[in-house]
Amino acid sequence: MSVLTGNFKNELQKLFMRPKYVLFLLLELLICLLSMFVNTAVIKLTYGDAAEAAAGIPANMLYTASLMFVPVVVFIAAGDMFSGERYDYSLQVLLVRPISKMKIYVSKIMALLVITAMFLLGMLVSSFIMEFAVIHTVENSLSVAVYYALNFVPLITVVLFAVFINQFSSNAGMSIFMCTVILLGVYALQVFVPFAENFVFTKYLIWHTLWAEQSSIIKLAQAGIVTAAYDIIFFIAGYFKFETLEI
């Protein structure tokens, strides 16, 4: 376990040392700021009440975070950790160390999960800051925080999906492109093929809506089963491909 923990810390440190992830965190704040300005302008022109726009920022930003912003950050980070390291041969160097491929694979996934949680939390904090700056309070903060926490669960699937796709390329840019195109394609499938909607993992990226709408136990169970099934498939398939990687 100490070897796994040590490699996890090393993987996380490598990500934190890249300046672009700090820029991504600043971008979250900018996205929230721009969203607030747009919503404020629209609502003020319509109703004359700018405070209503600010009050809805944290909940509205959860959709942006879950459906696009955090997944894109995950795709970039996964590209750096797998395809990028294969390209510069640092992964091959890691593979000759006295640590199993399973521990290397799991430690990288753990680091990606931390990055995912960090950026989801960053969106939550940024949106709270915007709301407080306008109306000097944070409405329904506990409920919104719970919704953000709930949406971390389906984002685990996005992490495992990105890791799986990265096993098929040694070019980080191509891996990021593939992940993005496939995700957009699944979104399109979800819209244009209603029958497939209940069987694609993207439907549950905004899992908090099921809880907010107080959906039945059956719907919640279905969401959990589908999400867990994709997690298992992506993890096993990704590891099988990673295991066959030649040094």
Backbone hydrogen bonds in HBPLUS format (Angstrom, degrees):
<---DONOR---> <-ACCEPTOR-->    atom                        ^
c    i                          cat <-CA-CA->   ^        H-A-AA   ^      H-
h    n   atom  resd res      DA  || num        DHA   H-A  angle D-A-AA Bond
n    s   type  num  typ     dist DA aas  dist angle  dist       angle   num
A0005-THR N   A0001-MET O   2.88 MM   4  6.13 162.7  1.91 151.8 156.7     1
A0006-GLY N   A0002-SER O   2.91 MM   4  5.99 157.4  1.96 141.6 148.0     2
A0007-ASN N   A0003-VAL O   2.98 MM   4  6.17 158.3  2.02 147.5 153.0     3
A0008-PHE N   A0004-LEU O   2.90 MM   4  6.07 152.8  1.98 147.3 155.5     4
A0009-LYS N   A0005-THR O   2.97 MM   4  6.22 161.5  2.01 150.7 154.8     5
A0010-ASN N   A0006-GLY O   3.05 MM   4  6.25 150.1  2.14 140.0 148.6     6
A0011-GLU N   A0007-ASN O   2.88 MM   4  6.13 156.3  1.93 149.0 154.8     7
A0012-LEU N   A0008-PHE O   2.95 MM   4  6.16 159.6  1.99 151.7 157.4     8
A0013-GLN N   A0009-LYS O   2.91 MM   4  6.03 154.5  1.98 143.5 150.7     9
A0014-LYS N   A0010-ASN O   3.02 MM   4  6.26 151.3  2.11 144.3 151.5    10
A0015-LEU N   A0011-GLU O   3.24 MM   4  6.57 149.5  2.34 142.3 149.4    11
A0016-PHE N   A0012-LEU O   3.00 MM   4  6.28 162.5  2.03 152.2 157.0    12
A0017-MET N   A0013-GLN O   3.00 MM   4  6.11 135.1  2.21 143.4 154.4    13
A0018-ARG N   A0015-LEU O   3.10 MM   3  5.53 162.2  2.13 111.8 117.4    14
A0021-TYR N   A0018-ARG O   3.27 MM   3  6.20 157.4  2.32 126.2 129.7    15
A0022-VAL N   A0019-PRO O   3.04 MM   3  5.40 132.6  2.27 107.7 120.0    16
A0023-LEU N   A0019-PRO O   3.18 MM   4  6.58 153.4  2.25 149.1 157.0    17
A0024-PHE N   A0020-LYS O   2.89 MM   4  6.18 142.9  2.03 139.1 149.5    18
A0025-LEU N   A0021-TYR O   3.15 MM   4  6.37 148.0  2.26 135.1 142.2    19
A0026-LEU N   A0022-VAL O   3.10 MM   4  6.46 152.9  2.17 144.8 151.9    20
A0027-LEU N   A0023-LEU O   2.81 MM   4  6.07 142.1  1.95 141.3 153.1    21
A0028-GLU N   A0024-PHE O   2.99 MM   4  6.35 141.0  2.15 142.4 151.7    22
A0030-LEU N   A0026-LEU O   3.06 MM   4  6.39 153.8  2.13 145.2 152.8    23
A0031-ILE N   A0027-LEU O   2.80 MM   4  6.04 156.4  1.85 152.9 159.0    24
A0032-CYS N   A0028-GLU O   3.01 MM   4  6.29 162.6  2.05 152.9 156.8    25
A0033-LEU N   A0029-LEU O   2.97 MM   4  6.16 154.0  2.04 143.3 151.1    26
A0034-LEU N   A0030-LEU O   2.84 MM   4  6.08 164.9  1.86 156.2 159.2    27
A0035-SER N   A0031-ILE O   2.88 MM   4  6.00 159.3  1.92 147.9 154.3    28
A0036-MET N   A0032-CYS O   2.91 MM   4  6.08 154.2  1.98 144.5 151.2    29
A0037-PHE N   A0033-LEU O   3.03 MM   4  6.31 157.7  2.08 147.4 153.2    30
A0038-VAL N   A0034-LEU O   2.94 MM   4  6.18 162.1  1.97 152.5 156.9    31
A0039-ASN N   A0035-SER O   2.88 MM   4  6.03 172.7  1.89 153.7 156.2    32
A0040-THR N   A0036-MET O   2.78 MM   4  5.79 156.3  1.83 145.7 153.5    33
A0041-ALA N   A0037-PHE O   2.94 MM   4  6.06 158.2  1.98 144.0 149.7    34
A0042-VAL N   A0038-VAL O   3.00 MM   4  6.25 164.6  2.03 153.9 157.7    35
A0043-ILE N   A0039-ASN O   2.88 MM   4  5.99 173.8  1.89 155.1 157.3    36
A0044-LYS N   A0040-THR O   2.81 MM   4  5.72 154.1  1.88 143.9 152.2    37
A0045-LEU N   A0041-ALA O   3.05 MM   4  6.08 154.2  2.12 140.5 147.0    38
A0046-THR N   A0042-VAL O   3.00 MM   4  6.18 139.9  2.16 138.9 150.6    39
A0047-TYR N   A0043-ILE O   2.58 MM   4  5.52 167.9  1.60 154.2 158.3    40
A0048-GLY N   A0043-ILE O   3.15 MM   5  6.47 137.2  2.35 133.2 139.1    41
A0048-GLY N   A0044-LYS O   2.85 MM   4  3.91 121.6  2.20  97.5 112.7    42
A0053-ALA N   A0050-ALA O   3.12 MM   3  5.52 131.6  2.36 106.8 118.2    43
A0055-ALA N   A0051-ALA O   3.05 MM   4  6.25 154.3  2.11 150.2 157.3    44
A0056-GLY N   A0053-ALA O   3.22 MM   3  5.51 142.3  2.37 102.4 112.4    45
A0057-ILE N   A0054-ALA O   3.22 MM   3  5.32 163.2  2.25 106.9 112.0    46
A0060-ASN N   A0056-GLY O   3.01 MM   4  6.08 163.8  2.04 157.8 163.1    47
A0061-MET N   A0057-ILE O   2.85 MM   4  5.89 159.7  1.89 160.3 165.1    48
A0062-LEU N   A0059-ALA O   3.23 MM   3  5.31 140.3  2.39  97.4 108.3    49
A0063-TYR N   A0060-ASN O   3.24 MM   3  5.77 138.1  2.43 109.3 117.7    50
A0065-ALA N   A0061-MET O   2.83 MM   4  6.03 161.8  1.86 152.9 158.1    51
A0066-SER N   A0062-LEU O   2.93 MM   4  5.95 167.5  1.94 146.2 149.7    52
A0067-LEU N   A0063-TYR O   2.94 MM   4  5.82 164.9  1.96 151.5 156.0    53
A0068-MET N   A0064-THR O   3.18 MM   4  5.71 152.7  2.26 135.0 141.4    54
A0069-PHE N   A0064-THR O   2.96 MM   5  6.09 156.8  2.01 156.6 157.9    55
A0070-VAL N   A0065-ALA O   2.99 MM   5  5.25 151.6  2.07 131.7 140.8    56
A0072-VAL N   A0068-MET O   2.99 MM   4  6.08 160.3  2.03 156.8 161.8    57
A0073-VAL N   A0069-PHE O   3.10 MM   4  6.42 159.5  2.14 152.7 158.5    58
A0074-VAL N   A0070-VAL O   2.88 MM   4  6.13 157.0  1.93 154.8 161.8    59
A0075-PHE N   A0071-PRO O   2.86 MM   4  6.16 154.4  1.93 148.9 155.7    60
A0076-ILE N   A0072-VAL O   3.01 MM   4  6.30 157.4  2.06 150.0 155.4    61
A0077-ALA N   A0073-VAL O   2.91 MM   4  6.14 164.6  1.93 152.7 157.1    62
A0078-ALA N   A0074-VAL O   2.80 MM   4  5.93 164.3  1.82 154.7 159.3    63
A0079-GLY N   A0075-PHE O   2.95 MM   4  6.07 149.9  2.04 139.1 147.7    64
A0080-ASP N   A0076-ILE O   2.98 MM   4  6.31 150.4  2.07 145.6 153.4    65
A0081-MET N   A0077-ALA O   2.98 MM   4  6.23 152.6  2.06 148.3 155.7    66
A0082-PHE N   A0078-ALA O   2.95 MM   4  5.99 145.5  2.07 149.5 156.5    67
A0084-GLY N   A0079-GLY O   2.59 MM   5  5.66 162.0  1.62 178.4 174.0    68
A0086-ARG N   A0082-PHE O   2.92 MM   4  6.17 142.3  2.07 149.2 160.4    69
A0087-TYR N   A0083-SER O   2.95 MM   4  6.19 148.9  2.05 147.0 155.6    70
A0088-ASP N   A0084-GLY O   3.12 MM   4  6.45 154.4  2.19 146.7 152.2    71
A0090-SER N   A0085-GLU O   3.00 MM   5  5.05 113.9  2.46 140.8 151.9    72
A0091-LEU N   A0085-GLU O   3.04 MM   6  4.92 171.6  2.05 119.3 117.1    73
A0089-TYR N   A0086-ARG O   3.38 MM   3  4.94 156.1  2.45  92.2  98.7    74
A0093-VAL N   A0089-TYR O   3.24 MM   4  6.50 148.6  2.35 137.5 145.3    75
A0094-LEU N   A0090-SER O   3.05 MM   4  6.30 149.4  2.15 138.0 146.0    76
A0095-LEU N   A0091-LEU O   2.93 MM   4  6.20 146.2  2.05 147.3 156.7    77
A0096-VAL N   A0093-VAL O   3.35 MM   3  5.59 146.7  2.47 100.7 109.3    78
A0097-ARG N   A0094-LEU O   3.15 MM   3  5.48 159.4  2.19 108.9 115.3    79
A0099-ILE N   A0097-ARG O   2.73 MM   2  5.59 139.0  1.90 108.6  95.5    80
A0104-ILE N   A0100-SER O   3.11 MM   4  6.46 155.3  2.18 148.1 155.3    81
A0105-TYR N   A0101-LYS O   2.83 MM   4  5.97 166.1  1.85 151.8 155.9    82
A0106-VAL N   A0102-MET O   2.85 MM   4  6.02 166.6  1.87 152.5 156.1    83
A0107-SER N   A0103-LYS O   2.91 MM   4  5.86 157.3  1.96 140.3 147.1    84
A0108-LYS N   A0104-ILE O   3.10 MM   4  6.28 152.3  2.18 146.8 153.2    85
A0109-ILE N   A0105-TYR O   3.15 MM   4  6.43 155.1  2.21 144.6 151.5    86
A0110-MET N   A0106-VAL O   2.85 MM   4  6.10 157.7  1.90 152.0 158.5    87
A0111-ALA N   A0107-SER O   3.06 MM   4  6.27 153.4  2.13 140.8 147.3    88
A0112-LEU N   A0108-LYS O   3.01 MM   4  6.29 153.0  2.09 144.6 152.0    89
A0113-LEU N   A0109-ILE O   2.89 MM   4  6.19 149.3  1.98 149.7 158.4    90
A0114-VAL N   A0110-MET O   3.06 MM   4  6.37 150.5  2.15 146.0 153.4    91
A0115-ILE N   A0111-ALA O   3.05 MM   4  6.36 159.8  2.09 148.1 153.2    92
A0116-THR N   A0112-LEU O   2.88 MM   4  6.10 154.9  1.94 145.4 152.8    93
A0117-ALA N   A0113-LEU O   2.93 MM   4  6.16 164.2  1.95 149.2 152.6    94
A0118-MET N   A0114-VAL O   2.86 MM   4  6.03 154.5  1.92 148.0 155.9    95
A0119-PHE N   A0115-ILE O   2.99 MM   4  6.23 158.7  2.04 151.8 155.6    96
A0120-LEU N   A0116-THR O   2.99 MM   4  6.18 152.9  2.07 148.3 156.4    97
A0121-LEU N   A0117-ALA O   2.87 MM   4  5.99 157.8  1.92 146.3 152.8    98
A0122-GLY N   A0118-MET O   2.81 MM   4  5.99 143.3  1.94 136.0 147.5    99
A0123-MET N   A0119-PHE O   3.02 MM   4  6.22 150.1  2.11 140.9 146.4   100
A0124-LEU N   A0120-LEU O   3.15 MM   4  6.44 153.7  2.22 141.9 149.1   101
A0125-VAL N   A0121-LEU O   2.89 MM   4  6.15 169.7  1.90 159.9 161.2   102
A0126-SER N   A0122-GLY O   2.91 MM   4  5.96 162.8  1.94 145.8 151.3   103
A0127-SER N   A0123-MET O   3.00 MM   4  6.05 161.1  2.04 144.1 149.0   104
A0128-PHE N   A0124-LEU O   2.98 MM   4  6.20 152.1  2.06 146.8 155.0   105
A0129-ILE N   A0125-VAL O   2.92 MM   4  6.16 154.6  1.98 149.8 156.7   106
A0130-MET N   A0126-SER O   3.04 MM   4  6.35 156.7  2.10 147.1 152.9   107
A0131-GLU N   A0127-SER O   2.97 MM   4  6.18 159.5  2.02 146.0 151.6   108
A0132-PHE N   A0128-PHE O   2.85 MM   4  6.02 165.4  1.87 152.6 156.8   109
A0133-ALA N   A0129-ILE O   2.93 MM   4  6.02 150.3  2.02 145.2 153.3   110
A0134-VAL N   A0131-GLU O   3.24 MM   3  5.49 137.8  2.43 100.8 111.4   111
A0135-ILE N   A0131-GLU O   3.01 MM   4  6.18 174.0  2.02 166.1 165.3   112
A0136-HIS N   A0132-PHE O   2.78 MM   4  4.33 133.1  2.00 122.4 127.8   113
A0144-VAL N   A0140-ASN O   3.02 MM   4  6.20 169.1  2.03 160.7 164.0   114
A0145-ALA N   A0141-SER O   2.94 MM   4  6.03 157.5  1.99 144.2 150.8   115
A0146-VAL N   A0142-LEU O   2.97 MM   4  6.20 152.7  2.04 147.3 154.6   116
A0147-TYR N   A0143-SER O   3.00 MM   4  6.29 153.2  2.07 147.1 154.3   117
A0148-TYR N   A0144-VAL O   2.99 MM   4  6.34 154.9  2.06 150.9 157.3   118
A0149-ALA N   A0145-ALA O   3.02 MM   4  6.29 154.9  2.08 144.2 151.1   119
A0150-LEU N   A0146-VAL O   2.87 MM   4  6.16 152.9  1.95 149.6 157.3   120
A0151-ASN N   A0147-TYR O   3.03 MM   4  6.28 151.3  2.12 145.6 152.7   121
A0152-PHE N   A0149-ALA O   3.18 MM   3  5.34 153.4  2.25 101.8 109.9   122
A0153-VAL N   A0150-LEU O   3.20 MM   3  5.87 146.9  2.32 113.9 120.6   123
A0155-LEU N   A0152-PHE O   3.14 MM   3  5.04 122.3  2.49  93.0 108.4   124
A0156-ILE N   A0153-VAL O   3.11 MM   3  5.49 151.7  2.20 108.2 116.4   125
A0157-THR N   A0154-PRO O   3.05 MM   3  5.34 130.7  2.30 101.8 113.5   126
A0159-VAL N   A0155-LEU O   3.05 MM   4  6.38 152.5  2.13 144.7 150.9   127
A0160-LEU N   A0156-ILE O   3.04 MM   4  6.38 164.2  2.07 152.3 155.3   128
A0161-PHE N   A0157-THR O   2.82 MM   4  5.98 149.7  1.91 146.4 155.7   129
A0162-ALA N   A0158-VAL O   2.91 MM   4  6.11 161.1  1.95 148.9 153.3   130
A0163-VAL N   A0159-VAL O   2.97 MM   4  6.24 158.2  2.02 151.3 157.4   131
A0164-PHE N   A0160-LEU O   2.98 MM   4  6.11 156.5  2.04 141.2 147.6   132
A0165-ILE N   A0161-PHE O   3.01 MM   4  6.30 165.1  2.03 155.5 158.4   133
A0166-ASN N   A0162-ALA O   3.05 MM   4  6.18 150.5  2.14 144.0 152.1   134
A0167-GLN N   A0164-PHE O   3.15 MM   3  5.57 157.5  2.21 109.5 116.3   135
A0168-PHE N   A0165-ILE O   3.14 MM   3  5.87 167.9  2.15 122.0 124.8   136
A0175-SER N   A0171-ASN O   3.01 MM   4  6.27 157.0  2.06 153.2 160.2   137
A0176-ILE N   A0172-ALA O   2.93 MM   4  6.16 160.9  1.96 154.3 158.8   138
A0177-PHE N   A0173-GLY O   2.99 MM   4  6.18 158.3  2.04 145.3 151.6   139
A0178-MET N   A0174-MET O   2.84 MM   4  6.05 161.3  1.87 150.7 155.7   140
A0179-CYS N   A0175-SER O   2.93 MM   4  6.12 166.5  1.95 151.8 155.2   141
A0180-THR N   A0176-ILE O   2.99 MM   4  6.14 162.2  2.02 148.5 153.4   142
A0181-VAL N   A0177-PHE O   2.90 MM   4  6.06 169.1  1.91 156.5 159.5   143
A0182-ILE N   A0178-MET O   2.94 MM   4  6.03 166.0  1.96 151.7 156.0   144
A0183-LEU N   A0179-CYS O   2.95 MM   4  6.07 159.5  1.99 145.1 151.3   145
A0184-LEU N   A0180-THR O   2.94 MM   4  6.16 165.2  1.96 152.6 156.4   146
A0185-GLY N   A0181-VAL O   2.81 MM   4  5.98 148.9  1.90 144.3 154.1   147
A0186-VAL N   A0182-ILE O   2.85 MM   4  6.14 150.3  1.94 150.2 157.4   148
A0187-TYR N   A0183-LEU O   2.95 MM   4  6.25 153.4  2.02 147.3 155.1   149
A0188-ALA N   A0184-LEU O   2.95 MM   4  6.22 156.2  2.01 145.4 151.3   150
A0189-LEU N   A0185-GLY O   2.89 MM   4  6.16 154.3  1.95 144.1 151.6   151
A0190-GLN N   A0186-VAL O   2.89 MM   4  6.07 153.0  1.96 146.0 153.1   152
A0191-VAL N   A0187-TYR O   3.15 MM   4  6.47 137.1  2.34 140.0 151.0   153
A0191-VAL N   A0188-ALA O   3.07 MM   3  5.12 127.6  2.36  95.5 109.2   154
A0192-PHE N   A0188-ALA O   2.87 MM   4  6.08 171.0  1.88 163.0 164.4   155
A0193-VAL N   A0189-LEU O   2.87 MM   4  5.36 143.1  2.00 141.0 146.7   156
A0196-ALA N   A0193-VAL O   2.90 MM   3  5.60 137.6  2.08 120.7 131.1   157
A0197-GLU N   A0194-PRO O   3.10 MM   3  5.18 150.1  2.19 102.4 111.6   158
A0199-PHE N   A0196-ALA O   2.96 MM   3  5.39 160.7  1.99 117.7 124.0   159
A0203-LYS N   A0200-VAL O   3.36 MM   3  6.07 154.3  2.43 114.5 119.9   160
A0204-TYR N   A0201-PHE O   3.26 MM   3  5.85 146.5  2.38 112.2 119.3   161
A0205-LEU N   A0202-THR O   3.19 MM   3  5.30 170.1  2.20 111.5 112.2   162
A0209-THR N   A0206-ILE O   3.10 MM   3  6.08 163.9  2.12 125.4 128.8   163
A0210-LEU N   A0207-TRP O   3.07 MM   3  5.75 143.0  2.21 117.3 125.4   164
A0211-TRP N   A0208-HIS O   3.11 MM   3  5.24 121.2  2.47  97.8 111.9   165
A0212-ALA N   A0208-HIS O   2.82 MM   4  6.07 158.7  1.86 154.3 161.4   166
A0213-GLU N   A0209-THR O   2.91 MM   4  5.89 149.2  2.01 140.2 147.2   167
A0215-SER N   A0210-LEU O   2.86 MM   5  5.24 174.2  1.86 170.6 169.1   168
A0214-GLN N   A0211-TRP O   3.04 MM   3  4.82 154.2  2.11  97.7 105.3   169
A0220-LEU N   A0216-SER O   3.10 MM   4  6.44 162.6  2.13 152.9 157.9   170
A0221-ALA N   A0217-ILE O   2.82 MM   4  5.94 155.7  1.88 147.1 154.3   171
A0222-GLN N   A0218-ILE O   2.86 MM   4  6.05 155.0  1.93 145.3 152.4   172
A0223-ALA N   A0219-LYS O   2.96 MM   4  6.18 159.3  2.01 146.6 151.7   173
A0224-GLY N   A0220-LEU O   2.97 MM   4  6.21 157.1  2.02 145.2 151.6   174
A0225-ILE N   A0221-ALA O   2.84 MM   4  6.06 158.5  1.89 152.8 158.3   175
A0226-VAL N   A0222-GLN O   2.94 MM   4  6.08 172.0  1.95 154.7 156.9   176
A0227-THR N   A0223-ALA O   3.01 MM   4  6.04 164.0  2.04 145.6 150.7   177
A0228-ALA N   A0224-GLY O   2.91 MM   4  5.98 161.9  1.95 144.6 150.2   178
A0229-ALA N   A0225-ILE O   2.85 MM   4  5.99 154.1  1.92 147.5 155.1   179
A0230-TYR N   A0226-VAL O   3.06 MM   4  6.32 162.0  2.09 151.1 154.8   180
A0231-ASP N   A0227-THR O   2.97 MM   4  6.21 155.2  2.03 146.8 154.4   181
A0232-ILE N   A0228-ALA O   2.97 MM   4  6.22 162.9  2.00 151.8 155.0   182
A0233-ILE N   A0229-ALA O   2.98 MM   4  6.20 166.1  2.00 151.3 155.5   183
A0234-PHE N   A0230-TYR O   2.87 MM   4  5.93 174.3  1.87 155.8 157.8   184
A0235-PHE N   A0231-ASP O   2.94 MM   4  5.96 158.0  1.99 145.7 152.7   185
A0236-ILE N   A0232-ILE O   2.95 MM   4  6.02 173.8  1.96 152.9 155.0   186
A0237-ALA N   A0233-ILE O   2.91 MM   4  5.87 165.5  1.93 152.0 156.6   187
A0238-GLY N   A0234-PHE O   2.90 MM   4  5.71 153.4  1.97 135.4 143.9   188
A0239-TYR N   A0235-PHE O   2.90 MM   4  6.02 158.5  1.95 146.5 152.8   189
A0240-PHE N   A0236-ILE O   2.88 MM   4  6.04 157.5  1.93 150.1 156.6   190
A0241-LYS N   A0237-ALA O   3.16 MM   4  6.37 158.6  2.21 144.8 149.6   191
A0242-PHE N   A0238-GLY O   2.91 MM   4  6.12 154.7  1.98 144.6 152.7   192
A0243-GLU N   A0239-TYR O   2.69 MM   4  5.83 155.4  1.75 153.5 159.6   193
A0244-THR N   A0240-PHE O   3.30 MM   4  6.50 141.3  2.46 137.1 145.4   194
A0245-LEU N   A0242-PHE O   3.08 MM   3  5.19 159.6  2.12 106.2 111.9   195
